[in-house]
Amino acid sequence: MIDTIIEICNQFAVDHANIGIHAVDGSGRTIIYNQKMKEIEGLNLEEIKDHSILELFNFDKNESTLLKVLQSGRPQLHVKQTYWNTKDMEITTMNDTYPVFHNGDLIGAIEFAQDITALEKLIIQPLRKICGPMTFNQIAADSEAMKSVILTAEKAAAAGLPVLLIGETGTGKDIIAEAIHYASSPDAQFFYTFHCLHADTDLIQRMEKMLAEQPTNMTLFCERIDFLSIPLQQALLHMLQSSSARPQFIASIGEDPIELISSGTLLKELYYFFASFTIRIPPLRKRPEDISSFVATYMTRRKETHGTSFSRIDPKVEKLFYTYSWPGNLRELELLLDEISSMWTTEETLTWDMLPSQFRTKTERISNETPQPMDFIIHSESKLVPLDQYLREAETYYLQKAMKLHDDNITKTAKALGMSRQNLQYRLRKLKN
């Protein structure tokens, strides 16, 4: 009886702890995944129990702390980790990870994670490094697509109606939102960003109180409302509709709203609330004309603030920037320029040799692995390639063709291929890395 009570209490403590807990056995299979960890990573036990950590998450340059401990048998304490789940949701945690031994044998690992995603966004804003107001004329917009975005955004600022920004991670939804804020009123004072990632009802209630206390000449930007659970979206909608204040309301989502609504990810009524003006921000790969102006603006700003000498790009690098797909969009480009600028401070021209080695390797590999339709026909034994390489090229070609056939619509492509949206998104992201 005592053992049963202890077991129940232990399980209660795990489920109600205000810290994420994730434990795996010696083979990496998940055995404990508490409620807080579900909130942090946006998944549940059913989604993860039959998959490895590397299938579920993209750790980019960093290795999973759980797997590192499982392999080394040594604890990893106070380690900050940024990664992405299968829904392309960026997550940053501060982890304490320990090996678990039994009779001297390593039988698993357990991780205690604190969610610091929102804190990181407040401290590090890769696309927001300009002091003073962000205005429309500071946004790189040489392409017709971005000129159209800014024209619509200016109309939205003049109308003062709710705005919905749609775009992939890193496209600059936050700077468009801020430009709308400063264009909407000459005496605009407060621009408040509500990071919906891992928000809770208490946070929404605190925001409601803030709206009641602040003057009306403010903007509330709800970033990635599609990351909220449906109950929290309902709570957010109720708060917005019942608020006596009438600030400028702006929200953002990462995918087509019709897809999100049909998949049960976005509340239809919340979409309708923000959809007075709907602005789609195209990914950088579809507007390469903006790359040169963005880099030029970056170099000018960097020279003014840090005294660096960059003023031009070598044609070989410029061609690479135009042909690379930029899965991280402007955010990836700016972080790359940050890394280069911190290493090279006296050079005037950005050359191929100055690019980080991992970026050069990645772009060369992508270039070498881009298949043509006839590449899959084996003409002779001398042209045989390793099976893994062949299968990867075939999958890359097939998925690219399928996406193009369905106008890059994830839901339609997944349905045509007989797989889930989550599985297709995972495969597409895996092929990019």
C-alpha positions as a Markdown table, in Angstrom:
| # | Residue | x | y | z |
|---|---|---|---|---|
| 1 | Met | 0.0 | 0.0 | 0.0 |
| 2 | Ile | 2.8 | 2.4 | 0.9 |
| 3 | Asp | 4.6 | 1.6 | -2.3 |
| 4 | Thr | 1.4 | 2.4 | -4.3 |
| 5 | Ile | 1.0 | 5.7 | -2.5 |
| 6 | Ile | 4.6 | 6.6 | -3.2 |
| 7 | Glu | 4.3 | 5.7 | -6.9 |
| 8 | Ile | 1.1 | 7.8 | -7.2 |
| 9 | Cys | 2.8 | 10.8 | -5.5 |
| 10 | Asn | 5.8 | 10.5 | -7.7 |
| 11 | Gln | 3.7 | 10.4 | -10.8 |
| 12 | Phe | 1.7 | 13.4 | -9.5 |
| 13 | Ala | 4.9 | 15.4 | -8.9 |
| 14 | Val | 6.2 | 14.6 | -12.3 |
| 15 | Asp | 3.0 | 15.6 | -14.1 |
| 16 | His | 2.5 | 18.8 | -12.1 |
| 17 | Ala | 6.2 | 20.0 | -12.0 |
| 18 | Asn | 6.7 | 23.4 | -13.4 |
| 19 | Ile | 9.8 | 22.2 | -15.3 |
| 20 | Gly | 10.0 | 19.9 | -18.4 |
| 21 | Ile | 11.0 | 16.3 | -17.6 |
| 22 | His | 12.1 | 13.9 | -20.4 |
| 23 | Ala | 13.6 | 10.5 | -19.7 |
| 24 | Val | 14.8 | 7.9 | -22.1 |
| 25 | Asp | 16.1 | 4.3 | -21.7 |
| 26 | Gly | 19.4 | 3.0 | -22.9 |
| 27 | Ser | 18.2 | 2.7 | -26.5 |
| 28 | Gly | 16.9 | 6.3 | -26.6 |
| 29 | Arg | 13.2 | 5.4 | -26.3 |
| 30 | Thr | 11.1 | 7.8 | -24.3 |
| 31 | Ile | 9.8 | 6.5 | -21.0 |
| 32 | Ile | 8.9 | 9.7 | -19.2 |
| 33 | Tyr | 7.5 | 12.9 | -20.8 |
| 34 | Asn | 5.6 | 15.1 | -18.4 |
| 35 | Gln | 2.9 | 17.7 | -19.1 |
| 36 | Lys | 5.3 | 20.7 | -18.9 |
| 37 | Met | 7.6 | 19.1 | -21.5 |
| 38 | Lys | 4.6 | 18.6 | -23.8 |
| 39 | Glu | 3.8 | 22.3 | -23.5 |
| 40 | Ile | 7.5 | 23.3 | -24.2 |
| 41 | Glu | 7.9 | 21.1 | -27.2 |
| 42 | Gly | 4.4 | 21.1 | -28.6 |
| 43 | Leu | 4.2 | 17.3 | -28.8 |
| 44 | Asn | 2.7 | 14.5 | -26.7 |
| 45 | Leu | 3.8 | 11.1 | -25.6 |
| 46 | Glu | 1.9 | 9.3 | -28.4 |
| 47 | Glu | 3.7 | 11.4 | -31.0 |
| 48 | Ile | 7.2 | 10.7 | -29.7 |
| 49 | Lys | 7.2 | 7.2 | -28.2 |
| 50 | Asp | 7.8 | 5.3 | -31.5 |
| 51 | His | 10.4 | 7.8 | -32.9 |
| 52 | Ser | 14.0 | 8.7 | -32.0 |
| 53 | Ile | 14.8 | 12.2 | -30.8 |
| 54 | Leu | 16.6 | 12.9 | -34.0 |
| 55 | Glu | 13.5 | 12.1 | -36.0 |
| 56 | Leu | 11.4 | 14.4 | -33.9 |
| 57 | Phe | 13.7 | 17.4 | -33.5 |
| 58 | Asn | 16.2 | 19.3 | -35.6 |
| 59 | Phe | 19.2 | 20.4 | -33.5 |
| 60 | Asp | 21.0 | 22.1 | -36.3 |
| 61 | Lys | 24.6 | 22.6 | -35.1 |
| 62 | Asn | 24.0 | 21.4 | -31.6 |
| 63 | Glu | 23.8 | 17.8 | -30.4 |
| 64 | Ser | 20.8 | 16.7 | -28.3 |
| 65 | Thr | 21.9 | 16.9 | -24.6 |
| 66 | Leu | 19.9 | 13.8 | -23.8 |
| 67 | Leu | 21.8 | 11.8 | -26.5 |
| 68 | Lys | 25.1 | 13.3 | -25.5 |
| 69 | Val | 24.6 | 12.1 | -21.9 |
| 70 | Leu | 23.4 | 8.8 | -23.0 |
| 71 | Gln | 26.6 | 8.3 | -25.1 |
| 72 | Ser | 29.1 | 9.7 | -22.6 |
| 73 | Gly | 27.6 | 8.7 | -19.3 |
| 74 | Arg | 28.4 | 12.2 | -17.9 |
| 75 | Pro | 26.0 | 14.9 | -16.9 |
| 76 | Gln | 25.4 | 18.1 | -18.9 |
| 77 | Leu | 24.5 | 20.9 | -16.6 |
| 78 | His | 23.2 | 24.4 | -17.4 |
| 79 | Val | 23.3 | 23.9 | -21.1 |
| 80 | Lys | 21.3 | 26.2 | -23.4 |
| 81 | Gln | 19.8 | 24.3 | -26.3 |
| 82 | Thr | 17.9 | 25.7 | -29.3 |
| 83 | Tyr | 16.1 | 23.2 | -31.6 |
| 84 | Trp | 13.0 | 22.8 | -33.8 |
| 85 | Asn | 10.2 | 20.3 | -33.6 |
| 86 | Thr | 8.4 | 18.6 | -36.5 |
| 87 | Lys | 6.0 | 21.5 | -36.7 |
| 88 | Asp | 9.0 | 23.9 | -37.4 |
| 89 | Met | 8.5 | 25.5 | -33.9 |
| 90 | Glu | 11.7 | 27.0 | -32.5 |
| 91 | Ile | 12.4 | 26.0 | -28.9 |
| 92 | Thr | 15.1 | 27.2 | -26.5 |
| 93 | Thr | 15.6 | 25.5 | -23.2 |
| 94 | Met | 18.1 | 25.6 | -20.3 |
| 95 | Asn | 18.8 | 21.9 | -19.5 |
| 96 | Asp | 20.2 | 19.9 | -16.7 |
| 97 | Thr | 20.7 | 16.4 | -18.0 |
| 98 | Tyr | 21.9 | 13.4 | -15.9 |
| 99 | Pro | 22.8 | 9.8 | -16.7 |
| 100 | Val | 20.9 | 7.1 | -14.9 |
| 101 | Phe | 22.8 | 4.1 | -13.6 |
| 102 | His | 21.6 | 0.8 | -12.1 |
| 103 | Asn | 24.2 | -1.6 | -10.5 |
| 104 | Gly | 26.9 | 0.3 | -12.3 |
| 105 | Asp | 25.3 | 0.0 | -15.7 |
| 106 | Leu | 24.1 | 3.0 | -17.7 |
| 107 | Ile | 20.4 | 2.4 | -18.3 |
| 108 | Gly | 19.1 | 5.8 | -19.5 |
| 109 | Ala | 19.2 | 9.5 | -19.1 |
| 110 | Ile | 16.8 | 12.1 | -17.7 |
| 111 | Glu | 16.6 | 15.8 | -18.6 |
| 112 | Phe | 15.1 | 18.7 | -16.6 |
| 113 | Ala | 14.4 | 21.6 | -19.0 |
| 114 | Gln | 13.4 | 25.2 | -18.4 |
| 115 | Asp | 11.7 | 27.0 | -21.2 |
| 116 | Ile | 13.5 | 30.2 | -22.1 |
| 117 | Thr | 12.2 | 30.6 | -25.7 |
| 118 | Ala | 10.3 | 33.9 | -25.0 |
| 119 | Leu | 13.2 | 35.3 | -23.0 |
| 120 | Glu | 15.6 | 34.6 | -25.8 |
| 121 | Lys | 13.3 | 36.4 | -28.2 |
| 122 | Leu | 13.2 | 39.4 | -26.0 |
| 123 | Ile | 17.1 | 39.4 | -25.7 |
| 124 | Ile | 18.0 | 38.4 | -29.2 |
| 125 | Gln | 16.0 | 39.9 | -32.0 |
| 126 | Pro | 18.1 | 39.1 | -35.1 |
| 127 | Leu | 16.0 | 41.2 | -37.5 |
| 128 | Arg | 15.7 | 44.2 | -35.1 |
| 129 | Lys | 19.0 | 45.9 | -34.6 |
| 130 | Ile | 18.2 | 49.4 | -35.7 |
| 131 | Cys | 18.0 | 51.9 | -33.0 |
| 132 | Gly | 14.9 | 54.0 | -33.0 |
| 133 | Pro | 11.6 | 53.4 | -34.8 |
| 134 | Met | 11.4 | 50.7 | -37.6 |
| 135 | Thr | 9.8 | 52.4 | -40.6 |
| 136 | Phe | 8.8 | 51.1 | -44.0 |
| 137 | Asn | 11.6 | 52.9 | -45.8 |
| 138 | Gln | 14.1 | 50.8 | -43.8 |
| 139 | Ile | 12.9 | 47.5 | -45.1 |
| 140 | Ala | 14.7 | 45.9 | -48.0 |
| 141 | Ala | 12.1 | 45.9 | -50.8 |
| 142 | Asp | 13.5 | 45.8 | -54.4 |
| 143 | Ser | 11.3 | 42.9 | -55.4 |
| 144 | Glu | 7.8 | 43.6 | -56.7 |
| 145 | Ala | 6.5 | 41.1 | -54.1 |
| 146 | Met | 7.9 | 43.1 | -51.1 |
| 147 | Lys | 6.8 | 46.4 | -52.7 |
| 148 | Ser | 3.3 | 45.0 | -52.7 |
| 149 | Val | 3.6 | 43.8 | -49.1 |
| 150 | Ile | 4.7 | 47.3 | -48.0 |
| 151 | Leu | 1.9 | 49.0 | -50.0 |
| 152 | Thr | -0.7 | 46.8 | -48.3 |
| 153 | Ala | 0.9 | 47.3 | -44.9 |
| 154 | Glu | 0.7 | 51.1 | -45.3 |
| 155 | Lys | -3.0 | 50.8 | -46.1 |
| 156 | Ala | -3.5 | 48.7 | -43.0 |
| 157 | Ala | -1.7 | 51.3 | -40.9 |
| 158 | Ala | -3.9 | 54.0 | -42.2 |
| 159 | Ala | -7.1 | 52.0 | -41.6 |
| 160 | Gly | -6.2 | 50.9 | -38.1 |
| 161 | Leu | -8.0 | 47.6 | -38.5 |
| 162 | Pro | -6.6 | 44.2 | -37.3 |
| 163 | Val | -3.9 | 42.7 | -39.5 |
| 164 | Leu | -2.8 | 39.1 | -40.1 |
| 165 | Leu | 0.8 | 38.5 | -41.3 |
| 166 | Ile | 1.5 | 35.2 | -42.9 |
| 167 | Gly | 5.0 | 34.0 | -43.6 |
| 168 | Glu | 7.7 | 31.4 | -42.8 |
| 169 | Thr | 10.0 | 31.8 | -39.8 |
| 170 | Gly | 12.6 | 34.5 | -40.4 |
| 171 | Thr | 10.8 | 36.4 | -43.2 |
| 172 | Gly | 10.5 | 39.6 | -41.1 |
| 173 | Lys | 6.9 | 39.5 | -39.9 |
| 174 | Asp | 8.0 | 41.3 | -36.7 |
| 175 | Ile | 9.6 | 44.3 | -38.5 |
| 176 | Ile | 6.5 | 44.6 | -40.8 |
| 177 | Ala | 4.4 | 44.7 | -37.6 |
| 178 | Glu | 6.5 | 47.4 | -36.1 |
| 179 | Ala | 6.5 | 49.5 | -39.2 |
| 180 | Ile | 2.7 | 49.3 | -39.2 |
| 181 | His | 2.8 | 50.5 | -35.6 |
| 182 | Tyr | 4.9 | 53.6 | -36.3 |
| 183 | Ala | 3.0 | 54.4 | -39.5 |
| 184 | Ser | -0.4 | 54.1 | -37.8 |
| 185 | Ser | 0.0 | 57.2 | -35.6 |
| 186 | Pro | 2.5 | 60.0 | -35.3 |
| 187 | Asp | 2.4 | 59.8 | -31.5 |
| 188 | Ala | 2.4 | 56.0 | -31.3 |
| 189 | Gln | 4.1 | 55.0 | -28.0 |
| 190 | Phe | 3.9 | 51.4 | -27.0 |
| 191 | Phe | 4.6 | 48.4 | -29.2 |
| 192 | Tyr | 4.0 | 45.2 | -27.3 |
| 193 | Thr | 4.9 | 41.7 | -28.6 |
| 194 | Phe | 3.0 | 38.8 | -27.2 |
| 195 | His | 5.1 | 35.7 | -27.9 |
| 196 | Cys | 2.4 | 33.0 | -28.2 |
| 197 | Leu | 4.9 | 30.2 | -27.9 |
| 198 | His | 4.1 | 28.3 | -24.7 |
| 199 | Ala | 1.8 | 31.0 | -23.4 |
| 200 | Asp | -0.7 | 30.1 | -20.7 |
| 201 | Thr | -4.0 | 31.5 | -19.5 |
| 202 | Asp | -2.3 | 33.5 | -16.7 |
| 203 | Leu | -0.2 | 35.3 | -19.3 |
| 204 | Ile | -3.3 | 36.2 | -21.4 |
| 205 | Gln | -5.0 | 37.5 | -18.2 |
| 206 | Arg | -1.9 | 39.7 | -17.5 |
| 207 | Met | -2.0 | 41.0 | -21.0 |
| 208 | Glu | -5.7 | 41.8 | -20.6 |
| 209 | Lys | -4.8 | 43.9 | -17.5 |
| 210 | Met | -2.1 | 45.6 | -19.4 |
| 211 | Leu | -4.5 | 46.6 | -22.2 |
| 212 | Ala | -6.8 | 48.1 | -19.7 |
| 213 | Glu | -4.0 | 50.2 | -18.2 |
| 214 | Gln | -2.2 | 51.4 | -21.3 |
| 215 | Pro | -3.3 | 54.3 | -23.5 |
| 216 | Thr | -5.0 | 53.5 | -26.8 |
| 217 | Asn | -2.1 | 54.6 | -29.0 |
| 218 | Met | -0.4 | 51.3 | -28.8 |
| 219 | Thr | 0.0 | 48.1 | -30.9 |
| 220 | Leu | -0.4 | 44.6 | -29.7 |
| 221 | Phe | 1.5 | 42.1 | -31.9 |
| 222 | Cys | 0.5 | 38.5 | -31.2 |
| 223 | Glu | 3.4 | 36.5 | -32.7 |
| 224 | Arg | 2.5 | 33.0 | -34.1 |
| 225 | Ile | -1.0 | 32.6 | -32.8 |
| 226 | Asp | -1.0 | 29.2 | -34.5 |
| 227 | Phe | 1.4 | 27.9 | -31.8 |
| 228 | Leu | -1.3 | 28.4 | -29.1 |
| 229 | Ser | -3.5 | 25.4 | -28.2 |
| 230 | Ile | -7.1 | 25.8 | -29.3 |
| 231 | Pro | -8.3 | 26.5 | -25.7 |
| 232 | Leu | -5.7 | 29.3 | -25.4 |
| 233 | Gln | -6.7 | 30.7 | -28.8 |
| 234 | Gln | -10.3 | 30.8 | -27.5 |
| 235 | Ala | -9.1 | 32.6 | -24.3 |
| 236 | Leu | -7.1 | 35.1 | -26.5 |
| 237 | Leu | -10.1 | 35.8 | -28.7 |
| 238 | His | -12.3 | 36.4 | -25.7 |
| 239 | Met | -9.8 | 38.8 | -24.3 |
| 240 | Leu | -9.4 | 40.7 | -27.6 |
| 241 | Gln | -13.2 | 41.0 | -28.2 |
| 242 | Ser | -14.0 | 42.0 | -24.6 |
| 243 | Ser | -11.2 | 44.6 | -24.3 |
| 244 | Ser | -12.4 | 48.2 | -23.8 |
| 245 | Ala | -9.2 | 49.4 | -25.3 |
| 246 | Arg | -8.9 | 49.6 | -29.1 |
| 247 | Pro | -5.2 | 49.5 | -30.0 |
| 248 | Gln | -3.8 | 48.3 | -33.3 |
| 249 | Phe | -4.1 | 44.5 | -33.2 |
| 250 | Ile | -1.6 | 42.5 | -35.4 |
| 251 | Ala | -1.0 | 38.7 | -35.4 |
| 252 | Ser | 1.2 | 36.4 | -37.4 |
| 253 | Ile | 1.0 | 32.8 | -38.5 |
| 254 | Gly | 3.5 | 30.5 | -40.3 |
| 255 | Glu | 1.4 | 28.8 | -42.9 |
| 256 | Asp | -1.7 | 29.2 | -45.0 |
| 257 | Pro | -4.6 | 29.9 | -42.7 |
| 258 | Ile | -7.0 | 27.6 | -44.6 |
| 259 | Glu | -4.6 | 24.7 | -44.1 |
| 260 | Leu | -4.2 | 25.6 | -40.4 |
| 261 | Ile | -7.9 | 25.8 | -39.8 |
| 262 | Ser | -8.6 | 22.5 | -41.7 |
| 263 | Ser | -5.9 | 20.7 | -39.6 |
| 264 | Gly | -7.4 | 22.0 | -36.3 |
| 265 | Thr | -4.3 | 24.1 | -35.6 |
| 266 | Leu | -6.0 | 27.5 | -35.9 |
| 267 | Leu | -9.3 | 28.7 | -34.5 |
| 268 | Lys | -11.5 | 29.9 | -37.3 |
| 269 | Glu | -13.0 | 32.7 | -35.3 |
| 270 | Leu | -9.5 | 34.0 | -34.2 |
| 271 | Tyr | -8.5 | 34.0 | -37.9 |
| 272 | Tyr | -11.6 | 36.1 | -38.8 |
| 273 | Phe | -10.8 | 38.6 | -36.0 |
| 274 | Phe | -7.4 | 39.4 | -37.5 |
| 275 | Ala | -8.2 | 39.0 | -41.1 |
| 276 | Ser | -9.4 | 42.5 | -42.0 |
| 277 | Phe | -6.0 | 42.9 | -43.7 |
| 278 | Thr | -4.2 | 39.7 | -44.6 |
| 279 | Ile | -0.6 | 40.2 | -45.7 |
| 280 | Arg | 1.5 | 37.3 | -47.1 |
| 281 | Ile | 5.2 | 37.8 | -46.8 |
| 282 | Pro | 7.0 | 35.6 | -49.4 |
| 283 | Pro | 10.1 | 33.6 | -48.4 |
| 284 | Leu | 13.5 | 34.9 | -49.5 |
| 285 | Arg | 13.9 | 32.2 | -52.1 |
| 286 | Lys | 11.0 | 33.7 | -54.0 |
| 287 | Arg | 12.3 | 37.2 | -53.9 |
| 288 | Pro | 16.1 | 37.0 | -54.4 |
| 289 | Glu | 16.1 | 40.6 | -55.6 |
| 290 | Asp | 15.9 | 41.7 | -52.0 |
| 291 | Ile | 19.1 | 40.0 | -51.0 |
| 292 | Ser | 21.5 | 42.6 | -52.4 |
| 293 | Ser | 19.7 | 45.5 | -50.8 |
| 294 | Phe | 19.4 | 43.7 | -47.5 |
| 295 | Val | 23.2 | 42.9 | -47.5 |
| 296 | Ala | 24.0 | 46.5 | -48.5 |
| 297 | Thr | 21.9 | 47.9 | -45.7 |
| 298 | Tyr | 23.5 | 45.5 | -43.2 |
| 299 | Met | 27.0 | 46.5 | -44.3 |
| 300 | Thr | 26.2 | 50.2 | -43.9 |
| 301 | Arg | 24.6 | 49.7 | -40.5 |
| 302 | Arg | 27.5 | 47.5 | -39.3 |
| 303 | Lys | 30.1 | 50.0 | -40.5 |
| 304 | Glu | 28.3 | 52.8 | -38.6 |
| 305 | Thr | 27.9 | 50.9 | -35.3 |
| 306 | His | 31.0 | 48.7 | -35.2 |
| 307 | Gly | 33.4 | 50.3 | -37.6 |
| 308 | Thr | 33.8 | 47.4 | -39.9 |
| 309 | Ser | 35.1 | 47.9 | -43.5 |
| 310 | Phe | 32.7 | 45.7 | -45.5 |
| 311 | Ser | 31.4 | 47.6 | -48.5 |
| 312 | Arg | 31.0 | 45.0 | -51.3 |
| 313 | Ile | 30.5 | 41.3 | -52.1 |
| 314 | Asp | 32.6 | 39.2 | -54.4 |
| 315 | Pro | 30.6 | 38.2 | -57.5 |
| 316 | Lys | 31.0 | 34.5 | -56.6 |
| 317 | Val | 29.5 | 35.0 | -53.2 |
| 318 | Glu | 26.7 | 37.2 | -54.6 |
| 319 | Lys | 25.8 | 34.4 | -57.1 |
| 320 | Leu | 25.8 | 31.9 | -54.2 |
| 321 | Phe | 23.5 | 34.1 | -52.2 |
| 322 | Tyr | 21.1 | 34.3 | -55.1 |
| 323 | Thr | 21.0 | 30.6 | -55.8 |
| 324 | Tyr | 20.9 | 29.3 | -52.1 |
| 325 | Ser | 17.3 | 28.6 | -50.9 |
| 326 | Trp | 17.7 | 30.3 | -47.5 |
| 327 | Pro | 15.4 | 28.0 | -45.5 |
| 328 | Gly | 15.8 | 30.4 | -42.5 |
| 329 | Asn | 15.1 | 33.4 | -44.7 |
| 330 | Leu | 16.3 | 36.9 | -43.7 |
| 331 | Arg | 17.1 | 35.6 | -40.2 |
| 332 | Glu | 19.5 | 33.0 | -41.6 |
| 333 | Leu | 21.1 | 35.6 | -43.9 |
| 334 | Glu | 21.6 | 38.1 | -41.1 |
| 335 | Leu | 23.0 | 35.6 | -38.6 |
| 336 | Leu | 25.4 | 34.5 | -41.4 |
| 337 | Leu | 26.6 | 38.1 | -41.9 |
| 338 | Asp | 26.9 | 38.5 | -38.1 |
| 339 | Glu | 29.2 | 35.5 | -38.0 |
| 340 | Ile | 31.3 | 36.8 | -40.9 |
| 341 | Ser | 31.6 | 40.3 | -39.5 |
| 342 | Ser | 32.7 | 39.1 | -36.1 |
| 343 | Met | 35.6 | 37.2 | -37.7 |
| 344 | Trp | 36.7 | 39.6 | -40.4 |
| 345 | Thr | 36.8 | 43.3 | -39.4 |
| 346 | Thr | 39.3 | 45.0 | -41.8 |
| 347 | Glu | 38.4 | 43.5 | -45.2 |
| 348 | Glu | 36.4 | 45.6 | -47.6 |
| 349 | Thr | 35.2 | 42.7 | -49.9 |
| 350 | Leu | 33.3 | 39.7 | -48.7 |
| 351 | Thr | 34.9 | 36.7 | -50.5 |
| 352 | Trp | 34.2 | 33.0 | -50.8 |
| 353 | Asp | 37.0 | 32.1 | -48.4 |
| 354 | Met | 35.5 | 34.3 | -45.7 |
| 355 | Leu | 32.3 | 32.3 | -45.6 |
| 356 | Pro | 32.0 | 30.0 | -42.5 |
| 357 | Ser | 33.2 | 26.5 | -43.4 |
| 358 | Gln | 29.9 | 24.8 | -42.4 |
| 359 | Phe | 28.0 | 27.2 | -44.8 |
| 360 | Arg | 30.4 | 26.5 | -47.7 |
| 361 | Thr | 30.1 | 22.7 | -47.1 |
| 362 | Lys | 26.3 | 22.9 | -46.9 |
| 363 | Thr | 25.9 | 24.9 | -50.1 |
| 364 | Glu | 28.4 | 22.7 | -52.0 |
| 365 | Arg | 26.6 | 19.5 | -50.8 |
| 366 | Ile | 23.2 | 20.9 | -51.8 |
| 367 | Ser | 24.6 | 21.9 | -55.2 |
| 368 | Asn | 26.1 | 18.5 | -55.8 |
| 369 | Glu | 23.0 | 16.6 | -54.6 |
| 370 | Thr | 20.5 | 18.6 | -56.8 |
| 371 | Pro | 19.3 | 15.9 | -59.2 |
| 372 | Gln | 18.0 | 16.2 | -62.7 |
| 373 | Pro | 15.2 | 13.9 | -64.0 |
| 374 | Met | 17.6 | 11.8 | -66.1 |
| 375 | Asp | 20.0 | 11.3 | -63.2 |
| 376 | Phe | 18.0 | 8.5 | -61.9 |
| 377 | Ile | 18.5 | 6.3 | -65.0 |
| 378 | Ile | 21.5 | 4.0 | -64.6 |
| 379 | His | 23.3 | 3.7 | -67.9 |
| 380 | Ser | 26.2 | 1.5 | -66.8 |
| 381 | Glu | 27.8 | -0.1 | -63.8 |
| 382 | Ser | 30.5 | 2.7 | -63.9 |
| 383 | Lys | 27.8 | 5.2 | -63.0 |
| 384 | Leu | 26.4 | 3.4 | -60.1 |
| 385 | Val | 26.3 | 5.4 | -56.9 |
| 386 | Pro | 25.8 | 4.3 | -53.3 |
| 387 | Leu | 22.3 | 3.2 | -52.6 |
| 388 | Asp | 21.8 | 5.8 | -49.8 |
| 389 | Gln | 22.8 | 8.6 | -52.1 |
| 390 | Tyr | 20.5 | 7.3 | -54.9 |
| 391 | Leu | 17.5 | 7.1 | -52.5 |
| 392 | Arg | 18.2 | 10.5 | -51.1 |
| 393 | Glu | 18.4 | 12.0 | -54.6 |
| 394 | Ala | 15.2 | 10.2 | -55.7 |
| 395 | Glu | 13.3 | 11.3 | -52.6 |
| 396 | Thr | 14.5 | 14.9 | -53.0 |
| 397 | Tyr | 13.5 | 15.0 | -56.7 |
| 398 | Tyr | 10.1 | 13.4 | -56.1 |
| 399 | Leu | 9.1 | 15.6 | -53.1 |
| 400 | Gln | 10.2 | 18.8 | -54.9 |
| 401 | Lys | 8.1 | 17.8 | -58.0 |
| 402 | Ala | 5.1 | 16.9 | -55.7 |
| 403 | Met | 5.3 | 20.2 | -53.9 |
| 404 | Lys | 5.6 | 22.2 | -57.2 |
| 405 | Leu | 2.6 | 20.3 | -58.6 |
| 406 | His | 0.5 | 21.3 | -55.6 |
| 407 | Asp | 1.8 | 25.0 | -55.5 |
| 408 | Asp | 3.8 | 24.3 | -52.3 |
| 409 | Asn | 0.6 | 23.4 | -50.4 |
| 410 | Ile | 1.7 | 21.1 | -47.6 |
| 411 | Thr | -1.8 | 19.7 | -46.9 |
| 412 | Lys | -2.6 | 18.9 | -50.6 |
| 413 | Thr | 0.9 | 17.4 | -51.2 |
| 414 | Ala | 0.8 | 15.2 | -48.1 |
| 415 | Lys | -2.7 | 13.9 | -49.0 |
| 416 | Ala | -1.5 | 13.1 | -52.6 |
| 417 | Leu | 1.5 | 11.2 | -51.2 |
| 418 | Gly | -0.6 | 9.4 | -48.7 |
| 419 | Met | 1.3 | 10.7 | -45.6 |
| 420 | Ser | 0.6 | 13.1 | -42.7 |
| 421 | Arg | 1.4 | 16.8 | -42.9 |
| 422 | Gln | 3.8 | 16.3 | -40.0 |
| 423 | Asn | 5.7 | 13.5 | -41.8 |
| 424 | Leu | 6.0 | 15.5 | -45.0 |
| 425 | Gln | 7.2 | 18.6 | -43.1 |
| 426 | Tyr | 9.8 | 16.5 | -41.3 |
| 427 | Arg | 11.1 | 14.9 | -44.6 |
| 428 | Leu | 11.3 | 18.3 | -46.3 |
| 429 | Arg | 13.2 | 19.9 | -43.5 |
| 430 | Lys | 15.5 | 16.8 | -43.3 |
| 431 | Leu | 16.4 | 17.2 | -47.0 |
| 432 | Lys | 17.3 | 20.8 | -46.5 |
| 433 | Asn | 19.8 | 20.1 | -43.7 |
